[in-house]
Amino acid sequence: MRKIEIYRDTFLIFLRGLLMGSADVIPGVSGGTMALITGIYQRLVHAISQINANFLLVALKGDFRKSKEELLKWDFNLFIPLLLGIGLAVLTMSKVMTVMLTVYTATTYAFFFGLILASAGFVYKHIDELNLKNILFLVVGFVFAVLFVGLNPVQANHTLPVIFISGMVAICAMILPGISGAFILLLLNQYEYMLAALNQLKFVDIITFGLGAVIGILSFSRILNYLLEHHKSITMAFLVGLMVGTLRLPYQKITTSMDSVIPVIVAAAIGFILVIILEKQFEKYNLQWEA
């Protein structure tokens, strides 16, 4: 019976990885949002923040037993299936998104709109109370997102240093509910280029981006873990503001490319309902994922 539970839990983590990876390639939708909806967010942030080089330092001193103990402190039961799911989703969804954003622009962004709106409602539940401080942070998040989304893309080149920095910045956004790492890449003029790199398996670009992402997430996760442990309510309020503010992006894309309103409404409704279904399906497992 215990083995069945382990296999089930591993599969559920893998499924969460698929959802996070799919979200991470969508401009306007955050993989962090999917992690929060599926109840794995705090465990993920805490686990990443605990990664360090202690095992390597001990190994260099010749104490391999201690090195192994330090390495086993990492949450491999989480990382392995989750990263497999994220990787598989990114590789497959990058091809799908290229087609969807080009051919079905309005309905695709309408689907994102529904996803983000329902996700904002979910994150709102994590705010303890709507006091003045929380409202202030919510408004700040909203204003920041609206202004941020209105920025014009930077005409950056695709050299390896730029790709490396893009990976560092984008991964920080990807782990935050409400900020889309894919949208950050759009602003940095790297989104379509990195999609092409994935589709064409340009390993130098992919590895460079990945190294930037690893350094970025290891650094930022410690800050985020501290905020969630000591200032959770105002952090969540700020994130709600961010999520509502980023709705400006899909709204602009919908209004400039829409041919018929009915498919747009249907797509938005599907996205909204999908989040509610995911929340309900994962709700019974949420407690065991808490840090």
Long-range contacts (C-beta under 8 A, 24 or more apart in sequence): 9-77, 9-288, 10-77, 10-81, 11-81, 12-282, 12-285, 13-40, 13-77, 13-78, 13-81, 13-82, 13-85, 14-81, 14-82, 14-84, 14-85, 15-85, 16-40, 16-82, 16-85, 16-282, 17-81, 17-82, 17-83, 17-84, 17-85, 17-86, 17-87, 17-88, 17-89, 18-85, 18-86, 18-88, 18-89, 19-85, 19-89, 19-278, 20-82, 20-85, 20-86, 20-89, 21-85, 21-86, 21-87, 21-88, 21-89, 21-90, 21-93, 22-89, 22-93, 23-115, 24-86, 24-89, 24-90, 24-174, 24-181, 24-182, 25-89, 25-90, 25-93, 25-94, 25-97, 25-182, 25-195, 26-93, 26-97, 26-112, 26-180, 26-182, 27-101, 27-112, 27-180, 27-182, 27-183, 27-185, 27-186, 27-191, 27-249, 28-109, 28-112, 28-116, 28-180, 28-182, 28-183, 28-246, 28-249, 28-250, 29-112, 29-115, 29-116, 29-180, 29-182, 30-173, 30-174, 30-176, 30-177, 30-178, 30-179, 30-180, 30-181, 31-86, 31-174, 31-175, 31-181, 32-174, 32-175, 32-176, 32-177, 32-178, 32-179, 33-115, 33-116, 33-119, 33-123, 33-177, 33-178, 33-243, 34-278, 35-175, 35-177, 36-119, 36-122, 36-123, 36-126, 36-177, 37-119, 37-122, 37-275, 37-278, 37-279, 37-282, 38-278, 38-282, 39-282, 39-283, 39-285, 39-286, 39-287, 39-289, 39-290, 40-78, 40-82, 40-289, 41-177, 41-289, 42-228, 42-289, 42-290, 42-291, 43-75, 43-78, 43-289, 43-290, 43-291, 44-78, 44-82, 44-175, 45-175, 45-221, 45-224, 45-225, 45-228, 45-291, 46-225, 46-291, 47-74, 47-75, 47-78, 47-79, 47-291, 48-175, 48-217, 48-218, 48-221, 48-225, 49-221, 49-222, 49-224, 49-225, 50-74, 50-75, 51-218, 51-221, 90-198, 91-198, 94-195, 94-198, 94-199, 95-199, 97-195, 98-195, 98-199, 105-253, 105-257, 106-253, 106-254, 106-257, 106-258, 106-259, 106-263, 106-264, 107-263, 107-264, 107-266, 107-267, 108-267, 109-249, 109-250, 109-253, 109-254, 109-257, 110-250, 110-254, 110-263, 110-264, 110-265, 110-267, 110-268, 110-271, 111-267, 111-268, 111-270, 111-271, 112-250, 112-271, 113-247, 113-250, 113-251, 113-254, 113-268, 113-271, 114-267, 114-268, 114-269, 114-270, 114-271, 114-272, 114-273, 114-274, 114-275, 115-271, 115-272, 115-274, 115-275, 116-243, 116-246, 116-247, 116-250, 117-244, 117-247, 117-268, 117-271, 117-272, 118-271, 118-272, 118-273, 118-274, 118-275, 118-276, 119-177, 119-178, 119-243, 119-275, 120-178, 120-240, 120-243, 120-244, 122-275, 122-279, 123-177, 123-178, 123-236, 123-239, 123-240, 123-243, 124-236, 124-240, 126-232, 126-233, 126-236, 127-233, 127-236, 127-237, 127-240, 128-232, 128-233, 129-233, 133-234, 134-233, 134-234, 134-237, 135-237, 137-234, 137-235, 137-237, 137-238, 137-241, 138-237, 138-238, 138-240, 138-241, 139-241, 140-238, 140-241, 141-178, 141-237, 141-238, 141-239, 141-240, 141-241, 141-242, 141-245, 142-241, 142-242, 142-244, 142-245, 143-241, 143-245, 144-241, 144-242, 144-245, 145-178, 145-179, 145-241, 145-242, 145-243, 145-244, 145-245, 145-246, 145-248, 146-245, 146-248, 148-245, 148-246, 149-183, 149-245, 149-246, 149-248, 149-249, 149-252, 150-248, 151-187, 153-186, 153-187, 153-188, 153-189, 154-187, 154-188, 154-189, 155-189, 156-188, 156-189, 156-190, 158-190, 158-193, 158-205, 160-204, 160-205, 160-208, 162-188, 162-190, 163-190, 163-194, 163-205, 163-208, 163-209, 163-212, 164-208, 164-209, 164-211, 164-212, 165-212, 166-190, 166-194, 166-209, 166-212, 167-208, 167-209, 167-210, 167-211, 167-212, 167-213, 167-216, 168-212, 168-213, 168-215, 168-216, 169-216, 170-213, 170-216, 171-212, 171-213, 171-214, 171-216, 171-217, 171-220, 172-216, 172-217, 172-220, 175-217, 175-220, 175-221, 175-224, 176-224, 176-239, 176-242, 177-239, 177-242, 177-243, 178-239, 178-240, 178-241, 178-242, 178-243, 178-246, 179-242, 179-246, 180-246, 183-246, 183-249
